[in-house]
Amino acid sequence: MTSRRIFLSKLNPFSGLSRCETEPAEKIADLVISRRTWLAGILSAAALAALPGCASFAEQKLQLYTPEPEKRKIFKKIGNLTIIYEGDDLKELAEIDNCEEKIQSIYQGIVSVEDSFGRNLTQKVIIKPLKQCNAMATNGVVVFSLCELRSSFPEAIKVVSEHECLHIFIEKVGFHESEKLQKIYEDISEKNYERREGTAFFGFINEDNFMRSAEYNCWLGGHSKQNIKEFITSFLHSLMYIERLEKNLNRQFDVLVHKKTELGFSGSRENIKLSNKQKLIFLNHYIRIIEAMIAELNTPDNSQAKEFLREKLEYVKKVKEKMT
C-alpha cells in the first residue's frame, strides 16, 4: 500500500501526531489506518487513542475497499487493461487535471512490471471516489483513490502503479512466504535500533529515496520497514531502476532514526551519507536478497523473472567490484 508521508520530525509523543491540531480527524484516521503496522512500532496504544475521532473513523477505513459492483462504470480500456470508476458520475474522474496522462501513467506502470517479470498480472484498475489519497493492490486488482490521481504528478502515479503491481507479482510467486527472505528481513530489522545500517537500508530502498531525481521531483512513497511484503516490493522496485544504485550509494539521503520514549518510540529524520563500509554492507544485502529470490523461482512461468534477477545480480556484483 502506498500512503502519504508522515513527518515524524514533528511528532509529539503526548498528542500522537502534531498534525492533529490542523488536520480533520478523518484525515488523521486515514493516516493511522494506512500505516497502522508501521506506527505500532513508534507510538503506543495510548498515544494513538489520543488522536481525536480516530477510533470511529478507523472502523470505517477498514471497509475502505469493499467492492460495490453496482456502482462500477467502465471509464476506459487500454490494451487488455480496463479502468473502472466506482463514483456516481464518470465526469468526476474525467474532469481532473491531466486525467488522460495520469490514466496512461497507471497503464505504463503496470506494463513496466509485467514486461520486467514476464507475467500477466492484472487486467483491471479500480478508481474509488475517495477523499483520502492512497493506492493498493487487492485480489489481483490495482486500486487508486480519486484523491491520489488528483493530487499526484503523472510521473509519481507511474511509480505508485509499479509498486502496487509488484505486490500482485509477489503474491503470485510467494516471495512473502519465503523463509530465507523472511530471515533476511528480520536480520536487517534487528539492527534497526542498535545500529544505523538497518534503518538506513530500509530508507535507502524506499521509492522516495531510490527514485528521487529531477525527473521525479515529488513524493514517491515507500515504507519497506513496515512488513515483509512492503520490504520485498520496494526492493524489487529498486531493481527495476538498478542503474541508479551506484549514484544513490554516493549521495546523501534521509533515514528515520528511532528513540525510545515513555510512550513507546518516536522518531525523526536525519540526513546521512554512507561510509565505504556501509556501502559494502548494502551491496552484500542486495546480493543475498537477489540470490534468495532466484532460489525461490523454480517453475517455467518464472523463467523471465529469474533472468531479470540474474542480470541485476551481475550488475550489483560489478558495482561491488569497483569498490573493493
Buried (B, 14 or more C-beta within 10 A) or exposed (E): BBBBEBEBBEBBBEBBBBBBEEBEBBBBBBBBBBBBEBBBBBBBEEBBEBBBEBEEBBEEBEEBBEBEEEEBBEBBEBEEBBBBBBBEEEEBBEEBEBBEEBBBBBBBBBBBBBEBBBBEBBEBBBBBBBEBBBBBBBEEBBBBBBBBBBBBBBBBBBBBBBBBBBBBBBBBBEBBEBEBBBEBBEEBBEBBBEEBBBBBBBBBBBBBBBBBEEEBEBBBBBBBBBBBBBBBBBBBBBBBBBEBBBEBBEEEBBBBBBEEBEBBBBBBBBEBEBEEEBBBBBBEBBBBBBBBBBEBBEEEEBEBBBBBBEEBBEBBEEBBEEEE
